Amino acid sequence: MHRRRVGSWFLTVLLVGALGLEPMRPGAAAAGSEQDVPNRYDVIVVGGEPEGVVAAVSAARSGLKTLLVERRDGLGGVLTYGMLNYLDLSHYQDRNINTGLFAQWHQKVGGGSVFDPEQAKEAFLSLVRAEPNLTLQLRTQAVAPLMEGRRIVGLRTASADAAGGRSEEAYQALRMIDATEDGDVAAMAGAPFFVGQEDIGIPSQMAATLMIHLEDVEWSGLYEAAERGLFGGAHVAEGVAWGFPHLRDAYKPQEPGTRLRGLNIARNRDGTVMINALQLIGVDGLNEAAKREAYERGRRETAHVVAFLRDHLPGFAKAKVRSYPAELYVRETRHIRAEYQLPLRDLWENADHWDRIGFGGYPVDMQANGVKQEDEIIADPELYAIPFRSLVPQRVEGLLVASRAAGYSSLAAGSARTVPTGMTVGEAAGVAAALSIRHGMSFREMTKSRELVGELQDLLHARGANVRPVLLAYPYQGAWFYPAVRDLLDKGVIAGGYRNELRPEEPLMERAFCELLEGVMRAEPGVQERISRLSPTMELLRRDRMAEFVLAALARTRTELPAYAELQRTPLLHEQLQRRLITNRVMERQDAYVLLSALPAMSSR
């Protein structure tokens, strides 16, 4: 067990005073207690992921006696143990959206999109070592939160040392930050959550990935492959390449539940490369046995991938596996239900929030959750605010969630889960913990206090974080059909891609309409079978034919009336839509969007 404790009240006063936050002596917030009581902290941060590191550093810089608990033997989580060495950076007006502590760490690893995992691990450790109020405890598992009713008051842990010994401890804390990938502490404390995409009726999680670490790749060969347009072409620069999308169809997986997508390639300082491309479908990220099985399946498939690349892609003729990551890159498990569940519409609308604690801006990247499904970019926002309310879990007091498991819808998490955004959230959580203690106000009370949230924003701004409001327009703003678009986006039925293009005036084919119809009614049994009986074609969809499909999907008992006349007897038809469909004309996408958005309420009748 690695355990480190340093303390310097004088240095803390200087540092915190410079940041504009009134310092607190470690442990002083615990009224009536002695200074530096063993196992008593102001805040405990669980999880040494990037979000957890910055949350702990942020809290310590705010004068809190802080404990950072991590189950692994080092820091960095998915970036270091999963070897995900390619950062999903977001920019607005040619500037990085995520600043503050993220920017400090980012400079330590070179300031680019690519970094070395070992360098990243050292950079995280150097941030922690610099904080006199911060105790780091590695190889330590969070066993259970200590509760008083619904309030977290501490944590029970189990630790392992290098010799294989095991010890258990109980720690008291005034506040806690859950920075685990899966929201473990929040779930154990009784916070409600959903898994994967259950919120939109899809009981599965995005694909996991085993990163591929290769040596003897000739970078000049990638330039050649890109110039020749092999496998759909690619963008190749110094040290980074992405593309070759047609590998998705050209490569034939050997292991079940595996798939190769286009390659994201990043070159390390030692000349080796990391490739993010091997998808493992149907992995339950909350099941350790399932993850182990997927990991071994991924290792076996990696051998076939490398053999294929040697034979078919310039630059890989001599490539061989250098090493394997310690663990999988798991994109999605729990989503904790919070005071505000950030919806996809907020990202599409570049929405601001009065309680913003940072911004995101990365495309909504939804990896496939089935072998035959496509990866999809739902939207590409410019800049959207992360509300403080999305960090505060329902039902549990004294806890913030600052990880990919925070209060986002499954679709919004397709963007907000990215590490730079998560580190921005983690920094805000650390400062919020200090304010909550200093003002004697719970996190839930803070979500209703514009004054205290304003103080939080001012402190974050003083630290270099990006929290000032921005008002932006968004696609199809004010269009007659936009309310329907917003609803369908939240349900994951439509997607705008990198250009946020929904083609509202495009004529619609029967099959395309039926796919949308099945998506809207995915939770209703028998819909696909009833629709298929009508044999949808690739012909243009006309009004009366549309009515037949909708009535079939609803299992509506037919009368002697024509299908469209029967549909008019339901509340599905928007007034403006009826005016547009006076004749049996070809349906446009905008017509379908408005009709489909009314279906879920109708189907429940």
C-alpha positions as CSV (number, residue, x, y, z in Angstrom):
1,M,0.0,0.0,0.0
2,H,1.3,3.4,-1.0
3,R,0.3,6.0,1.5
4,R,1.5,9.5,1.5
5,R,0.7,12.4,3.9
6,V,2.3,15.8,3.8
7,G,1.2,18.9,5.7
8,S,2.0,22.6,5.7
9,W,-0.6,25.0,6.9
10,F,1.6,28.0,6.0
11,L,1.9,27.0,2.4
12,T,-1.8,26.3,2.2
13,V,-2.6,29.8,3.5
14,L,-0.4,31.3,0.8
15,L,-1.8,29.2,-2.0
16,V,-5.4,29.4,-1.1
17,G,-5.2,33.1,-0.4
18,A,-3.8,33.7,-3.8
19,L,-6.8,31.9,-5.3
20,G,-9.3,34.0,-3.4
21,L,-10.7,31.3,-1.2
22,E,-10.6,31.7,2.6
23,P,-8.4,28.9,3.9
24,M,-9.5,26.4,6.5
25,R,-7.1,24.5,8.7
26,P,-7.2,20.8,7.9
27,G,-10.0,19.2,10.0
28,A,-11.1,22.5,11.4
29,A,-14.5,22.2,9.7
30,A,-15.4,19.3,12.0
31,A,-16.8,21.3,14.9
32,G,-15.6,20.3,18.3
33,S,-12.9,18.0,17.0
34,E,-9.1,18.0,17.5
35,Q,-6.7,19.1,14.8
36,D,-5.4,16.3,12.5
37,V,-7.4,13.5,14.0
38,P,-6.4,10.2,12.4
39,N,-8.9,9.0,9.8
40,R,-10.9,12.2,9.8
41,Y,-10.9,14.3,6.7
42,D,-12.8,17.3,5.4
43,V,-13.3,15.5,2.0
44,I,-12.7,12.1,0.6
45,V,-12.3,11.6,-3.1
46,V,-12.8,8.1,-4.3
47,G,-11.2,7.2,-7.6
48,G,-7.8,8.0,-9.1
49,E,-9.2,8.6,-12.6
50,P,-8.2,11.9,-14.1
51,E,-11.4,13.5,-12.7
52,G,-10.6,12.2,-9.2
53,V,-7.1,13.5,-9.3
54,V,-8.1,17.1,-10.1
55,A,-11.1,16.9,-7.7
56,A,-8.6,16.0,-4.9
57,V,-6.1,18.6,-5.9
58,S,-8.8,21.2,-6.2
59,A,-10.1,20.4,-2.7
60,A,-6.6,20.4,-1.2
61,R,-5.8,23.8,-2.8
62,S,-9.0,25.1,-1.2
63,G,-7.6,24.3,2.2
64,L,-9.4,21.0,2.8
65,K,-7.8,18.1,4.5
66,T,-8.3,15.7,1.6
67,L,-8.0,11.9,1.2
68,L,-7.7,10.4,-2.3
69,V,-8.5,6.7,-2.5
70,E,-7.6,4.6,-5.5
71,R,-7.9,0.9,-6.1
72,R,-5.0,0.6,-8.5
73,D,-1.3,1.1,-7.7
74,G,-1.1,4.4,-9.6
75,L,-3.2,7.2,-11.0
76,G,-4.8,8.1,-14.3
77,G,-7.2,5.2,-14.8
78,V,-8.4,4.8,-18.4
79,L,-5.6,7.0,-19.7
80,T,-2.8,5.1,-18.1
81,Y,-4.1,1.6,-17.3
82,G,-6.3,1.5,-20.4
83,M,-3.6,3.1,-22.5
84,L,-6.1,5.6,-24.0
85,N,-3.4,8.1,-25.1
86,Y,-5.5,10.2,-27.4
87,L,-7.3,13.2,-25.9
88,D,-10.8,14.2,-27.1
89,L,-10.1,18.0,-27.0
90,S,-12.9,20.5,-27.5
91,H,-12.3,24.0,-29.0
92,Y,-14.4,27.1,-29.3
93,Q,-13.1,30.0,-31.3
94,D,-9.7,28.2,-31.7
95,R,-9.3,27.9,-27.9
96,N,-9.5,24.9,-25.7
97,I,-12.8,24.8,-23.9
98,N,-11.4,23.0,-20.9
99,T,-8.8,25.0,-19.0
100,G,-7.9,25.3,-15.3
101,L,-6.3,22.2,-13.7
102,F,-6.8,20.3,-16.9
103,A,-4.6,22.8,-18.7
104,Q,-1.9,22.4,-16.0
105,W,-1.9,18.7,-16.4
106,H,-2.1,18.9,-20.2
107,Q,1.0,21.0,-20.4
108,K,2.9,18.5,-18.3
109,V,2.2,15.8,-21.0
110,G,3.1,18.0,-24.0
111,G,-0.1,20.1,-24.6
112,G,-1.2,18.1,-27.7
113,S,-3.8,15.5,-28.6
114,V,-1.4,12.6,-27.9
115,F,0.6,11.7,-24.8
116,D,2.6,8.8,-23.4
117,P,0.6,6.8,-20.7
118,E,3.6,6.6,-18.4
119,Q,4.3,10.3,-18.7
120,A,0.6,10.9,-17.9
121,K,0.8,8.8,-14.8
122,E,3.8,10.8,-13.5
123,A,2.1,14.1,-14.4
124,F,-1.0,13.1,-12.3
125,L,1.3,12.0,-9.4
126,S,3.2,15.3,-9.5
127,L,0.0,17.2,-9.1
128,V,-0.9,15.2,-6.0
129,R,2.6,15.4,-4.5
130,A,2.6,19.1,-4.7
131,E,-0.4,19.5,-2.4
132,P,0.4,19.6,1.4
133,N,-3.2,18.9,2.4
134,L,-3.6,15.8,0.3
135,T,-3.1,12.2,1.4
136,L,-2.9,9.6,-1.4
137,Q,-3.9,6.0,-0.7
138,L,-3.3,3.5,-3.5
139,R,-4.3,-0.2,-3.7
140,T,-7.3,0.7,-1.6
141,Q,-10.8,-0.4,-2.4
142,A,-13.9,1.6,-1.3
143,V,-15.9,-1.1,0.4
144,A,-19.0,0.9,1.6
145,P,-19.9,4.5,2.5
146,L,-20.7,5.2,6.2
147,M,-24.2,6.6,6.4
148,E,-26.3,8.5,8.8
149,G,-29.7,8.2,7.3
150,R,-29.2,9.5,3.7
151,R,-26.1,11.4,4.5
152,I,-22.6,10.1,3.8
153,V,-20.3,10.6,6.8
154,G,-17.4,8.5,5.9
155,L,-16.0,5.5,4.0
156,R,-14.9,2.0,4.9
157,T,-12.0,0.7,2.8
158,A,-9.9,-2.4,2.3
159,S,-6.2,-2.0,1.3
160,A,-3.6,-4.4,0.1
161,D,0.2,-4.0,0.4
162,A,3.0,-5.2,-1.8
163,A,3.4,-8.3,0.3
164,G,-0.2,-9.3,-0.2
165,G,-1.4,-8.2,3.2
166,R,-4.9,-6.7,3.7
167,S,-6.1,-4.2,6.1
168,E,-9.5,-2.4,6.7
169,E,-10.0,1.1,7.8
170,A,-12.9,3.5,8.4
171,Y,-12.6,7.2,7.6
172,Q,-14.8,10.1,8.6
173,A,-15.5,12.9,6.2
174,L,-17.7,16.0,6.0
175,R,-18.1,15.7,2.3
176,M,-17.3,13.0,-0.4
177,I,-16.7,13.1,-4.1
178,D,-17.3,10.0,-6.2
179,A,-14.9,10.1,-9.1
180,T,-15.1,6.3,-9.9
181,E,-15.8,5.4,-13.5
182,D,-19.1,3.6,-12.5
183,G,-20.4,5.8,-9.8
184,D,-19.8,3.1,-7.2
185,V,-20.0,5.2,-4.1
186,A,-23.2,6.9,-5.2
187,A,-24.8,3.5,-6.0
188,M,-23.7,1.9,-2.7
189,A,-25.2,4.9,-0.9
190,G,-28.5,4.4,-2.5
191,A,-28.6,7.0,-5.3
192,P,-30.8,6.0,-8.1
193,F,-29.2,5.3,-11.5
194,F,-29.8,3.6,-14.8
195,V,-27.3,1.5,-16.8
196,G,-26.3,2.0,-20.4
197,Q,-29.0,3.4,-22.5
198,E,-32.0,2.2,-20.4
199,D,-33.2,5.8,-20.3
200,I,-34.1,5.6,-24.0
201,G,-35.3,2.1,-23.9
202,I,-32.1,0.3,-25.0
203,P,-30.9,-2.2,-22.3
204,S,-27.2,-2.3,-23.4
205,Q,-24.0,-0.3,-23.1
206,M,-21.7,1.1,-25.7
207,A,-18.9,-1.1,-27.0
208,A,-15.8,-1.4,-24.9
209,T,-12.3,-1.4,-26.5
210,L,-9.0,-3.0,-26.0
211,M,-6.3,-0.6,-27.1
212,I,-3.7,-2.1,-29.4
213,H,0.0,-1.3,-28.6
214,L,2.3,-1.9,-31.6
215,E,6.0,-1.5,-32.4
216,D,7.8,-1.3,-35.7
217,V,5.1,0.7,-37.5
218,E,6.6,2.9,-40.2
219,W,4.8,6.2,-40.1
220,S,5.7,7.1,-43.7
221,G,3.6,4.1,-44.8
222,L,0.5,5.8,-43.2
223,Y,1.1,8.9,-45.3
224,E,1.2,6.6,-48.4
225,A,-2.0,4.8,-47.4
226,A,-3.8,8.1,-46.9
227,E,-2.6,9.5,-50.3
228,R,-3.8,6.3,-52.1
229,G,-7.2,6.5,-50.3
230,L,-6.9,3.0,-49.0
231,F,-9.9,1.8,-47.0
232,G,-11.6,5.2,-47.4
233,G,-8.5,7.3,-46.7
234,A,-7.3,9.0,-43.6
235,H,-5.9,12.2,-42.1
236,V,-2.3,11.7,-41.1
237,A,-0.1,14.2,-39.3
238,E,3.0,14.1,-37.2
239,G,2.3,11.6,-34.5
240,V,-1.5,11.2,-35.0
241,A,-3.7,9.6,-37.7
242,W,-7.4,8.8,-38.0
243,G,-9.6,7.3,-40.7
244,F,-9.6,4.2,-42.9
245,P,-13.3,3.8,-42.2
246,H,-13.8,1.0,-44.8
247,L,-11.8,-1.3,-42.5
248,R,-15.2,-1.8,-40.8
249,D,-16.3,-3.9,-43.8
250,A,-13.0,-5.2,-45.1
251,Y,-11.9,-6.9,-41.9
252,K,-13.6,-10.1,-40.8
253,P,-13.5,-10.7,-37.1
254,Q,-12.6,-14.1,-35.8
255,E,-13.9,-13.8,-32.2
256,P,-17.6,-13.4,-31.5
257,G,-18.8,-10.0,-30.5
258,T,-15.7,-8.2,-31.9
259,R,-15.4,-5.6,-34.6
260,L,-12.8,-3.4,-36.1
261,R,-13.8,0.2,-36.9
262,G,-11.7,3.0,-38.5
263,L,-8.3,3.5,-36.9
264,N,-7.4,6.2,-34.4
265,I,-3.6,6.0,-34.2
266,A,-1.3,7.9,-31.8
267,R,2.5,7.6,-31.7
268,N,4.4,7.5,-28.4
269,R,7.7,9.1,-27.8
270,D,9.5,5.8,-28.1
271,G,8.1,5.3,-31.6
272,T,5.5,2.7,-30.6
273,V,1.8,3.4,-31.5
274,M,-1.5,3.0,-29.8
275,I,-4.6,2.1,-31.9
276,N,-8.2,2.7,-30.7
277,A,-10.2,0.6,-33.1
278,L,-11.0,-2.8,-31.7
279,Q,-14.6,-2.8,-30.4
280,L,-15.9,-5.4,-28.0
281,I,-19.7,-5.6,-28.1
282,G,-22.1,-6.6,-25.4
283,V,-19.6,-6.2,-22.4
284,D,-21.3,-5.6,-19.1
285,G,-18.8,-3.1,-17.6
286,L,-20.2,-3.7,-14.1
287,N,-19.4,-7.4,-14.2
288,E,-15.7,-8.3,-13.5
289,A,-16.0,-11.7,-15.0
290,A,-17.5,-10.3,-18.2
291,K,-14.7,-7.8,-18.4
292,R,-12.0,-10.4,-18.0
293,E,-13.6,-12.6,-20.7
294,A,-13.8,-9.6,-23.0
295,Y,-10.2,-8.7,-22.3
296,E,-9.0,-12.2,-23.3
297,R,-11.3,-12.2,-26.3
298,G,-9.8,-8.8,-27.3
299,R,-6.2,-10.1,-26.9
300,R,-7.0,-13.1,-29.2
301,E,-8.6,-10.8,-31.8
302,T,-5.7,-8.4,-31.6
303,A,-3.5,-11.1,-33.2
304,H,-5.8,-11.3,-36.2
305,V,-6.1,-7.6,-36.5
306,V,-2.3,-7.2,-36.6
307,A,-1.9,-9.9,-39.2
308,F,-4.5,-8.2,-41.4
309,L,-2.9,-4.8,-41.1
310,R,0.5,-6.4,-42.0
311,D,-0.9,-7.7,-45.2
312,H,-3.1,-4.9,-46.3
313,L,-2.0,-1.5,-44.9
314,P,1.3,0.2,-45.8
315,G,3.5,0.9,-42.7
316,F,2.4,-2.2,-40.9
317,A,4.5,-4.9,-42.7
318,K,6.8,-5.4,-39.7
319,A,4.3,-4.4,-36.9
320,K,4.0,-6.6,-33.9
321,V,2.4,-6.3,-30.5
322,R,4.5,-4.4,-28.0
323,S,2.3,-4.9,-24.9
324,Y,-1.3,-5.1,-23.8
325,P,-3.1,-2.6,-21.6
326,A,-3.7,-3.5,-18.0
327,E,-7.5,-3.2,-18.5
328,L,-10.2,-2.4,-21.0
329,Y,-11.4,1.0,-22.1
330,V,-15.0,0.8,-20.9
331,R,-17.1,3.8,-22.2
332,E,-20.4,3.4,-20.3
333,T,-21.9,1.7,-17.3
334,R,-24.0,3.6,-14.7
335,H,-25.5,7.0,-15.1
336,I,-26.4,8.4,-11.7
337,R,-29.7,10.3,-11.5
338,A,-29.0,13.8,-10.4
339,E,-30.9,17.0,-9.6
340,Y,-30.6,17.9,-13.3
341,Q,-30.1,15.1,-15.8
342,L,-28.3,16.9,-18.7
343,P,-30.4,16.0,-21.8
344,L,-29.1,15.8,-25.4
345,R,-31.2,18.8,-26.4
346,D,-29.0,21.0,-24.2
347,L,-26.0,20.0,-26.3
348,W,-27.8,20.5,-29.6
349,E,-28.9,24.0,-28.4
350,N,-25.5,25.0,-27.1
351,A,-27.4,25.7,-23.9
352,D,-26.2,27.8,-21.0
353,H,-27.2,27.2,-17.4
354,W,-27.2,29.7,-14.5
355,D,-25.2,27.2,-12.4
356,R,-22.6,26.3,-15.0
357,I,-19.3,25.0,-13.6
358,G,-17.7,24.4,-16.9
359,F,-18.3,23.6,-20.6
360,G,-18.2,20.7,-23.0
361,G,-18.1,20.8,-26.7
362,Y,-17.0,17.4,-28.1
363,P,-19.2,15.7,-30.6
364,V,-21.8,13.3,-29.2
365,D,-20.0,10.1,-30.1
366,M,-22.1,7.0,-29.6
367,Q,-20.2,3.8,-30.1
368,A,-22.2,0.8,-31.3
369,N,-24.0,-1.5,-28.8
370,G,-24.5,-4.2,-31.4
371,V,-22.3,-6.0,-33.9
372,K,-24.5,-4.9,-36.8
373,Q,-25.1,-1.4,-35.6
374,E,-23.2,1.6,-36.7
375,D,-21.3,4.1,-34.6
376,E,-23.1,7.4,-34.7
377,I,-22.4,11.1,-34.2
378,I,-25.7,12.4,-32.8
379,A,-24.7,16.1,-32.8
380,D,-21.7,18.3,-32.8
381,P,-22.2,21.1,-30.3
382,E,-20.2,24.3,-30.2
383,L,-20.3,24.9,-26.5
384,Y,-22.7,23.7,-23.8
385,A,-22.7,24.3,-20.0
386,I,-22.4,21.6,-17.4
387,P,-24.7,22.5,-14.5
388,F,-23.7,22.1,-10.9
389,R,-27.0,20.3,-10.4
390,S,-25.8,17.5,-12.6
391,L,-23.1,16.6,-10.0
392,V,-25.6,16.3,-7.1
393,P,-27.2,12.8,-6.9
394,Q,-30.8,12.3,-5.9
395,R,-31.5,11.0,-2.4
396,V,-28.0,11.0,-1.0
397,E,-26.6,14.0,1.0
398,G,-22.9,15.0,1.3
399,L,-21.9,13.6,-2.1
400,L,-20.9,14.9,-5.5
401,V,-20.4,12.7,-8.6
402,A,-17.6,13.9,-10.8
403,S,-17.0,11.2,-13.4
404,R,-18.5,9.8,-16.6
405,A,-21.3,8.5,-14.3
406,A,-22.5,12.0,-13.3
407,G,-26.0,13.3,-14.0
408,Y,-26.1,13.1,-17.8
409,S,-28.5,11.3,-20.1
410,S,-26.9,8.4,-21.9
411,L,-26.8,10.4,-25.1
412,A,-25.4,13.6,-23.5
413,A,-22.8,11.4,-21.9
414,G,-21.6,10.6,-25.4
415,S,-19.9,14.0,-25.2
416,A,-19.7,14.9,-21.5
417,R,-17.9,11.6,-20.7
418,T,-14.7,12.8,-22.4
419,V,-11.7,13.2,-20.1
420,P,-11.0,16.9,-20.5
421,T,-14.7,17.7,-19.7
422,G,-14.6,15.3,-16.8
423,M,-11.5,17.0,-15.4
424,T,-13.2,20.4,-15.6
425,V,-16.1,18.9,-13.6
426,G,-13.7,17.4,-11.0
427,E,-12.0,20.7,-10.4
428,A,-15.4,22.3,-9.7
429,A,-16.4,19.5,-7.4
430,G,-13.3,20.2,-5.2
431,V,-14.1,23.9,-4.9
432,A,-17.8,23.2,-4.3
433,A,-16.9,20.9,-1.4
434,A,-14.9,23.7,0.3
435,L,-17.7,26.2,-0.1
436,S,-20.3,23.8,1.1
437,I,-18.3,23.2,4.3
438,R,-17.4,26.8,4.9
439,H,-20.9,28.1,4.5
440,G,-22.5,25.1,6.3
441,M,-24.7,24.4,3.3
442,S,-25.5,21.0,1.8
443,F,-24.8,20.4,-1.9
444,R,-28.5,20.1,-2.5
445,E,-29.1,23.5,-0.8
446,M,-26.3,24.9,-3.0
447,T,-28.3,23.9,-6.1
448,K,-30.9,26.5,-5.1
449,S,-28.5,29.3,-4.1
450,R,-27.6,31.6,-6.9
451,E,-25.4,33.6,-4.5
452,L,-23.2,30.6,-3.5
453,V,-23.1,29.2,-7.0
454,G,-22.0,32.6,-8.1
455,E,-19.2,32.5,-5.6
456,L,-18.2,29.0,-6.9
457,Q,-18.1,30.4,-10.4
458,D,-15.9,33.4,-9.3
459,L,-13.4,31.1,-7.6
460,L,-13.2,28.8,-10.6
461,H,-12.7,31.8,-12.9
462,A,-9.9,33.0,-10.6
463,R,-8.2,29.6,-11.1
464,G,-8.3,30.0,-14.9
465,A,-11.5,27.8,-15.4
466,N,-13.8,28.7,-18.3
467,V,-17.2,29.6,-16.6
468,R,-18.3,32.8,-18.1
469,P,-21.7,32.7,-19.9
470,V,-21.9,32.4,-23.7
471,L,-25.1,32.8,-25.7
472,L,-25.1,30.9,-29.0
473,A,-27.7,30.0,-31.7
474,Y,-28.4,26.5,-32.8
475,P,-29.6,24.6,-35.9
476,Y,-33.3,24.9,-36.8
477,Q,-33.9,27.4,-34.0
478,G,-37.4,28.7,-34.4
479,A,-38.4,26.2,-37.2
480,W,-42.1,25.0,-36.9
481,F,-40.9,21.4,-36.6
482,Y,-38.1,22.1,-34.0
483,P,-40.0,21.1,-30.9
484,A,-40.4,17.7,-32.4
485,V,-36.7,17.5,-33.3
486,R,-35.8,18.3,-29.8
487,D,-38.0,15.5,-28.5
488,L,-36.6,13.0,-31.0
489,L,-33.0,13.9,-30.3
490,D,-33.5,13.2,-26.6
491,K,-34.9,9.8,-27.5
492,G,-32.0,8.9,-29.8
493,V,-34.2,8.5,-32.8
494,I,-32.5,11.0,-35.1
495,A,-28.9,12.2,-35.5
496,G,-27.4,15.2,-37.1
497,G,-23.8,14.0,-37.6
498,Y,-20.8,16.3,-37.6
499,R,-22.7,18.9,-39.5
500,N,-25.9,18.9,-37.4
501,E,-27.9,18.3,-40.6
502,L,-31.3,16.7,-40.3
503,R,-32.4,17.3,-44.0
504,P,-35.9,18.5,-43.0
505,E,-37.1,19.0,-46.6
506,E,-35.8,15.7,-48.0
507,P,-38.5,13.3,-49.3
508,L,-38.7,10.2,-47.1
509,M,-38.6,6.6,-48.2
510,E,-41.0,4.0,-46.7
511,R,-38.2,2.0,-45.1
512,A,-36.5,5.0,-43.7
513,F,-39.8,6.2,-42.1
514,C,-40.4,2.7,-40.6
515,E,-36.9,2.7,-39.1
516,L,-37.8,6.0,-37.4
517,L,-41.2,4.7,-36.4
518,E,-39.6,1.6,-34.8
519,G,-37.1,3.7,-33.0
520,V,-39.8,5.9,-31.4
521,M,-41.7,2.9,-30.3
522,R,-38.8,0.6,-29.4
523,A,-40.3,-0.1,-26.0
524,E,-43.6,-1.3,-27.4
525,P,-43.8,-5.1,-28.0
526,G,-44.5,-6.4,-31.5
527,V,-44.1,-3.1,-33.3
528,Q,-41.4,-4.3,-35.8
529,E,-43.4,-7.4,-36.6
530,R,-46.6,-5.5,-37.3
531,I,-44.9,-3.0,-39.5
532,S,-43.0,-5.7,-41.5
533,R,-46.3,-7.3,-42.5
534,L,-47.0,-4.2,-44.6
535,S,-43.7,-4.8,-46.5
536,P,-42.1,-1.3,-46.5
537,T,-40.2,-0.5,-49.7
538,M,-37.6,1.9,-51.0
539,E,-40.3,3.9,-52.7
540,L,-41.2,7.4,-51.6
541,L,-43.5,7.5,-48.7
542,R,-47.0,9.1,-49.3
543,R,-49.4,10.4,-46.7
544,D,-51.9,7.5,-46.9
545,R,-49.2,4.8,-46.8
546,M,-47.7,6.6,-43.8
547,A,-51.1,6.3,-42.0
548,E,-51.1,2.6,-42.6
549,F,-47.7,2.1,-41.0
550,V,-48.6,4.2,-38.0
551,L,-51.9,2.5,-37.4
552,A,-50.2,-0.9,-37.6
553,A,-47.5,0.2,-35.2
554,L,-50.2,1.3,-32.7
555,A,-52.1,-2.0,-33.2
556,R,-55.1,0.2,-33.9
557,T,-58.2,-1.7,-34.8
558,R,-59.1,-0.6,-38.3
559,T,-62.6,0.6,-39.2
560,E,-64.1,1.1,-42.7
561,L,-62.5,4.5,-42.9
562,P,-59.4,5.0,-45.1
563,A,-56.2,4.9,-43.1
564,Y,-55.5,8.6,-43.1
565,A,-59.1,9.4,-42.1
566,E,-58.7,6.9,-39.2
567,L,-55.4,8.6,-38.2
568,Q,-57.2,12.0,-38.1
569,R,-59.4,10.6,-35.4
570,T,-56.4,10.4,-33.1
571,P,-54.6,13.3,-31.5
572,L,-51.4,12.6,-33.4
573,L,-51.8,15.2,-36.2
574,H,-50.4,18.6,-35.4
575,E,-52.6,21.4,-36.8
576,Q,-49.9,22.7,-39.1
577,L,-49.1,19.2,-40.2
578,Q,-52.7,18.6,-41.2
579,R,-52.6,21.7,-43.4
580,R,-49.4,20.3,-45.0
581,L,-51.0,16.9,-45.7
582,I,-54.3,17.9,-47.3
583,T,-53.4,15.8,-50.3
584,N,-51.9,12.3,-50.6
585,R,-48.5,13.9,-51.2
586,V,-44.9,12.6,-50.5
587,M,-43.9,13.0,-46.9
588,E,-40.9,15.1,-46.0
589,R,-38.6,14.4,-43.1
590,Q,-40.0,17.5,-41.2
591,D,-43.5,16.1,-41.5
592,A,-42.4,12.8,-40.1
593,Y,-40.5,14.4,-37.2
594,V,-43.6,16.2,-36.0
595,L,-45.9,13.1,-36.4
596,L,-43.4,10.8,-34.7
597,S,-42.8,13.0,-31.7
598,A,-46.4,12.6,-30.7
599,L,-46.4,8.8,-30.9
600,P,-45.0,7.7,-27.4
601,A,-47.9,9.4,-25.6
602,M,-50.4,7.9,-28.0
603,S,-48.9,4.4,-27.8
604,S,-49.5,4.3,-24.0
605,R,-53.2,4.9,-24.4
